[in-house]
């Protein structure tokens, strides 16, 4: 396995070739009607980072790095603006030191050093943040990125209660590989799954595989162990409790401002055997949305219940650009899913959906070779493939001056049409003014009985050098629209630095003061990820 790319999604071996980038430049030139040339891709030897402002103490020197590649990799997440800056080798405020603790004792030692010396400490899981959650603050005297990828083991499995004690630094694929021989899975697959960690999922309230019911990592947490500058905070392992406010909530969604999540007991499940899926087409997005609402309110709890608008359905699933697509999927380790899928199809058809018999896939991995992967042909399979490869595709268009970014929210059903109109209107006005036009698409990533979680993607040609400014303005306009329409500033991308303005407006004032009080107790010197969630 080669090392991670400091600018692209994935490994250095995943970086696009010069020919791929030239081909993309030709394709985008045709699309936008202007000549575009792909500049030279960045390389490590072009990095010119300032000299580290702090030096690790001798006791920690062995686990600390000041290597340019390591520092660059840990300075940004993987949002559009992060990748543009990294592509341009713009590291004006890099991480000073990267620490790689191998156990809890070394985590404690690094935090004790940072707290005593007043050095900003930034927890680092997989670095997949798209909201500035791991970016160092501008006014820090020194910064240490604490990479816990060395804490990557499944430590214990309770097969009776179906739970596992897992270290926070484990990445998604490794976690599943360790559970698989025991017949279990966590079944939490965010789009960043390949390069994100359990601790990061918990700290950012990650949204995963299930589009209904168990939508967030919250639903799988049984207890959390977090190392803070003031000591260890560990909750009791319980299936549920009515004993006051949940201590787990101090860790879930804390975004690294209180401490580092080193372990968690997580609810696991038997690996699915039975699967059933179908793609349902609708004449428009709202019809598909109405069908999804009726299905989720019937409490059938499909694992997949995602609605793609016509633009999304064309680009990601290969439809004609006029129809919307509802992707349905059911799965179980114990019970065949034919009846559940059929019940959902009956509802979808009543709402005007069209389901061709050949797209209905019923599989049993005990009897069908490759059953766990069966049924991936057609629109549903195209969408799945597009979902997984999307971050890699963005690598190829870097440097062309194209703005391509996303935002997501959640809103109640009665407010959904108003929010959709407002967000699309704000984005279209901005794209027309700043990019002479562009495209907007939307899909539901998750649905609840009381509302959907819309996920918007927008793209336009800003021109090389103007990408970040244009992207920031477009996101600002869309964020204003969704907050004014009653949505949340983020459903699963976290707050970070990017969403702070709107999170401050969404968060009750007394809660903010309470959170500050908790931070003073757990992080008395204010070194943990200052500026994320609350001011330092």
N, C-alpha and C positions, 0 to 999 in steps of 0.2 A: 504493500500500500504506500503510494507516494504521499507527500505532505499536502496539507490544505493549500489552496490558492489564496493569496492575500487579497485578491480583488474579485475573483469570480466565484460563483456558486460551485462548490464541490472541491475536488482535488486538482492539483496542478495538471495531472493527466487528463482532466476533464475540460481544461481550457480550450476554446475553439482554435482550430488551425487558421492560418492566414488565409487559406483558400475559402474556408467556411465564412470568414468574416467578409471577404471580398464578394462572395456570392450574396450574402445578406445585404451588403451595400447596394448591389445591383437591384435586388428585389425591392428594397426600400426606395430606391431612386424611382423605380417604376410606380410604386404605390403613391408616392408624394409628388411626383412630377418634377423633381429637382435633382441635380447630380449630387450624389453623396459619395464620399471616399472614407474608407475605414483607416484610421490612423494606426500606427504601430502599437501593438499590445504592450502593456507594462511588464517589466521584468524586475527581479529583486535587485539587480545591480544598478537600477535607476533610482532606488530609494535613497533619500538623503535626509535621514532623521536627525533631529537635534540630539545632542549628547544627553544621556539620562541625568536627571536632576538629583536623583538619590542613588545610594549604593546599598545593596543588601548587607545586613549584618553578617558577620562570619558564620554564625550558626545556620544561616539560611542560604548561604551562597551556592551550595550544591544544588538546590532546587530552583534557583532563580536564573533567568535568561535575559540578556540585553541584545540578543541577536536581532538584526533588522527585520527579518522575515517574521519572527515571533511577535515583535512589537507591532508591526504593521497589521498582522492578522488580528491582533487583539484590540486594535484601536477603533475599529468600526464593526457594525453588524452587517446585515445584508439587505438593507432597504435600497431603493433606487438611488437616493442621494448618497448613501454610503458607497455603493458600488461605482458611481460616477467619480467620486472623490478618490477612491482607491485606484480606479483605472487611470486617472490623471496623476497618480503618485502625489496627491495633495494630502500630506500628513503633517499639517502645521501644528497639531497638538497631539503627538503620539503618546501612547502608554510608555512609561519610563522602564518598568520592569515587569516581566511575566513570571509569576511564581507557579510552580507545579507541585503542590503538596501531594504526598503519596498516602497519607493517612490523616485521621482526625487530629492527631497530636501536632502534625505540621500545619494543618489549617489553623489550629489555635495559636501556634507560634507566629505565623504570618500576621494574623489579626492582632495579636498582642503587640507586635513590632509596629504595625501601621497605626494602631490606636495611640501608643505611647509617643510615637514620633510625629503624629499629625499628618500621616500620609494617606491619601485617598485610596480606599480599597474597593475594587470593583469585581464582584463575583462573575465568573465566566464559565458557562456550561458548554454550549456548542457554538456560540457566537452568531446565532441565526436571528437575533433581534432585528425587527424592522421599524423600531420606534426610538432608536437612540438609547436603548436601555443599557448598553455596555460602553458607551462613548465617554471618555474622561471629561470632566468639567473644565472649562477654560481657565478658571481661577485657582486651580489646585497648585500646591507647592511641589507636589510629586505624586505619582500614581503607580499603583501596583495592580495588575490584572491577576486575579487568583483563579487559575484554570484547574478545575477539579476533575479533569478527565481521567486522572489516575485512580480515582475512587469509582471503579466501574464494575463492581461485582454484585451478583445476586447472592446475598449472604445466607439466607435461610428461606425455606419454603414450608408453609403450614398447609398440607394437602387437605386436612380435615376442614379448616375454616376457609380454604382457598384464598390465601394471602401470602405475600412474600416480602421479606425485609431486603431492601435494595439500596445500594449506594447511589448518591445523587449525581455522580458524574458519568453514569453509564449512558451511552448513546442508544437510540431506538433499536437499530439492528442487533447490537450486541445484547441488549436486554432480551429481545425475542429469542435470540439464539441460545441464551442461557435457560430460558423457561421452556423452550420447545422439547428438549429431551424428557421433561417431566409431564408433558402433555398439556401445558398451560400457556396462556398468553395474557398480556396486559390489554391488548387490543386497543391501543391508543396510537393512532397514526395521523398526526398533523402533517401538513405538507412539508414541514421542515424535519420530519422524522429521521431522515438519514444523518443529519448533522445537528441534532439537538438532544438535550439530556433530560433525564428524569427530574433532576433538581431545577433545571430551567423551566420545565413544563409546570412544575408546582409553583415556582416563584412568579410565573407570568400567567397563571390560570389558563393554560393552553387548551384549545379546542381540538378534539381529535376525530377519530373514525366515525363515531356514532352521530348521526344527524338528528336523532331524537333520543329522549330519555337520558342516557349517560353521555352528555355532550362534552363536558369539561373534565379535566384531570381531577377537579374537586371530587367528582363522584367516585373516584377510585382510592382516595386517600383514607387510610385507616389511622395512621399517626405519623408525625413528622419529628425529626431530630434536626435542630438547627444550632450551629455554633455561632455565637454572637461575641462581640468584644467584651461583653459583661459576663459571659459564661454560656453554658449549654441550656437550651430550651427544648424540652422533649415532651410531647403529649402522650397520654396513656393510650395504649392500643385497645380500641373498643369498636364494636359494630355500629354503635350509636350511643348517644348520651344526651340527657336533658339537664346536665349539671352546668348551668350558666352558659355564657358565651363560649364558643368553641375555641380552645387554644390553638387548634390547627390553623385558624383564620389569621393568626399572626404571621404564619409562614406562607400560606396560599395567597398569592397575589402580592407578596411583599416586595417583589422586584429588586431584591438585594439591598434594601435600605436598612435592614435589621441584622442580617447575618447570612450565613451560608448553609444551605440545606445539604447535609452530608448523608442522611439516611431517611428512608420512609418505609413504613409498612403499607403495601398497596394491595387492594383487592384484585385478585386475578381470576381467570375463568378458564374452563376447558376450551381447547381449540375447536373452532366451528367444524362441524361435519356436514350439516345440511345447509344448503344455500338456495335461494330463489331470487331471481331478479328480472326486471323488465324495464324497458324504456317506453314512456307514454308521451305522445306528441299532442300539443294543443295549438290552437290558432293564434294565441297571443300569450304574453307573460302572465297577465292577471288571471286568466283561466287556469293556468298551471299552478299559480299561487293559491287560488281558491281550492283546487283539488288537494294540494299539500295540507292546507288548513283542515279540511274535512277528514283527511286520513289521520293526521296527528291528533285531532280532537276525538277520533274514534278510539284512540289509545291502542293502536295496533303495534306501535313502537318499532317501525322498520329501522334497521341499522343505517340504511341509506334512504333519504327522502329529499333529494336536492333538485331544485328547479333552476333551469338555465333559460335565460331570455333568448330571443331569436339570434342576436349577435353572438352570444356565448355558445349557443347550440350549434351555430354554423362553424365557428372557429375551433371549438373544442370537441365537437361530436360529429361534425360532417353533415349537418342538416342543411336545408335549403336557404336559410337566412330569413324565413318568414315564420317558421314554427318555433314554439317553445318546447322544451324537453323536461319531463319529470323523470328522474332516475330513481327507481325503487329497488331496494335490496333488503332481504331478510336473511338471518343466519342463526344457527343454534348448534350446540353440541349434543343436544338430547332429543329435539323434536323436529320432524320434517316440517318444512316451511311452506308447502304448497298452499295450504288453506289460508295462511296469513297473506301471502301474495295475492291470491285470488280475491280475498276480501278487499284488499287495497285497490285492485284493478276494477272491481265492481264500482267502488266509489269514484275512481278516476273517470270511468266511462260515463257515469251519471253527470259528471261535471264537464263533459264534452271531449274527454281525452280519447285518443285512438291508440289501440294496442294491437299490433300484428302478432299473430300466434307464434311466428318464428322468432320473435325477440324475447319471448318468455323462456327463461332458462331455469330449470330445476336440477340441482346437482346433489349428489351424495358422494363425498370423497372416499367412502369405504368401498364403493363399487365402480366408480368412474375414474379411470386413470387421469391424474391431474385434475381431479374434481374440484380442488380448492381454487384452481385457476380457470375453471370452465366458465363458459358463458360470457367471455370477454369480447366476443365479436360484436360488430355493429356499433350503433351510436353509444351504448353504454360502455363498451370496451374502448372506443375512441376517447370518450371523456376521461376514463380512468388513466389512460396513457398520457393524455394531455396534462392532467392534473399533476402527475409525477414528474414529467419532463419540463414543465413550465419554467422553473428557476434556471435550468440549464439553457433553455432557449434564449432567455434574457442576456446570457453571457455574450451571445453572438452579435447583438445589436449595440453593445456598449461602444461609445465613441462616435456614434453616427448623428448625435444631436436629437435623438428621439426620446421623448418623455413617455415612460410606461410605468404606471404605478397603480396601487390598489388602496382601498379603504374599506372598512367593514363596520357594521353596527348591528343593533337589534332594536326592535320596536314592536309595540303591540299591533295586533292585526287591524284595528280600526284606524290607526294612524299610518299604516304602511303605505297606502296610495299617495297620501299627502307627502310623506317623506321621500318616496321614490321620485315624484314629480319635482320636488324642491332640489334634491341632490343632482338629478340629471340636468335640471335647468341651470344650476350653478356651474356644473362642470362644462356643459355645452357652451354657455356664455363665455367662460374662461378660455376654452379651447378655440372658439371662434376669434376671440380678441387676441390671444397670445400665440396661437399656432395656425391661424387661418383654417380652423376646423380640426376634427379628430373623431375618434370613436369612443363610445362608452358602452360597457356591457355590465350585466349584473347576474348573479346567481344567488340562490339561497344555499348557504353552507350548512345551516342547521335550522330546524323548525321546532317550535314549541306550541302547546295548545293555545297559548295566549299571544304568540307572535313569531315572526321569522327573524333570521339573522342574514340580512342582505350583504353581499360582498361585491363591491364595484371595482371595475378595472377601466382605466382610461389611458388613451394613447394619442399623441400628437407630435408634430415636428416642431421643436423649439429652436433648433440650430445649435451647433456645437459651441459650448461655452455658456449657453443660457439655460441648460437643462435644469439645474438645481433651483434657480430663481423661479422659473416657470412652474416646476413641480410644486414648490412650496406654496406658491400663490394658488394653484389649483386645489391643493389639499386644504388650504385655509378656507377657501370659499365653500368647498364641499362640507368641511367640518362645521362651519357656521350653519349651513343649511340643515344638517342632520340633527344638531343640537336644538335648533329652533323648532324642529319638527317632532321633538320628543324622543329622539333616539339616544343611544349611548355612544360615547366617543370611541369606544372599542368593545367588541364582543369577545375577541380572543387574541388580538395582537399586542395587548398590554398597553401601558401608559407611556413609560419611558420619558424622554425629553420632548419628543415630537408632539405628544398629546396633552402635555401638562396644562396648557392654556384652557382647554375645554374640560379637562378633568377637574380643575379648580372650580369651574362653574357647576359641574355635576355633583361634586362632593359636598355633603352638608357641612356647614361651618363647624359645628360642635364635633363632628367626626374627625375633621382635619386637626383640630386642637388635641383630640384624644390620640390620634396617630402620632402627632409630634411628641406627646408625653411618653408614649411607648418607646419611641426612638431614643428619647433622652435616657431612658432606663437601660435599654439594650445596647445602645451605641452612644455612651456618654460623651465621647469626644467628636462625634459627628463625622466619622471617616467613611461610613458605608454608603457608597453610591449616592453622594449628595446631589440634590437637584432632581432626582427621580421621585415621583409621587408628591414629595413635599420639598420646600426649600431647605437648604442646609442650616 
